[in-house]
Amino acid sequence: LIEIGCYRGIRHRRNLPVRGQRTRTNARTKRGPRKTVPGRGRKRGMKKK
C-alpha cells in the first residue's frame, strides 16, 4: 500500500490513523506523545487561583 501510493499507504507513511478516525482531536495512540509547542501555556499577567 505504501509503495503504490494509495490513500491508506499515505496514512501509514505519515503515521496517521488509517480507518477513518478523527484526527482534529485524539489520534494520540498512532501519532505518539504530544510535542510541546512554545507559547501554549498561561498568558502573561494571568494569576493562578
Phi, psi and omega in degrees: 000319180295318184294321184279351173075027177282172184307311183295324177295320179295319178298319177297317183297323182269007181055048176243161179296144188261331193259034170087012178286160178286149180236353178298316168238167178066210187064027185286328182299314183287321186274345179092185182296155182295140172269128182287142182246128179295140178086014180254022182261208178290147177287152178295141179091347177276142181256148171287147178284000000 
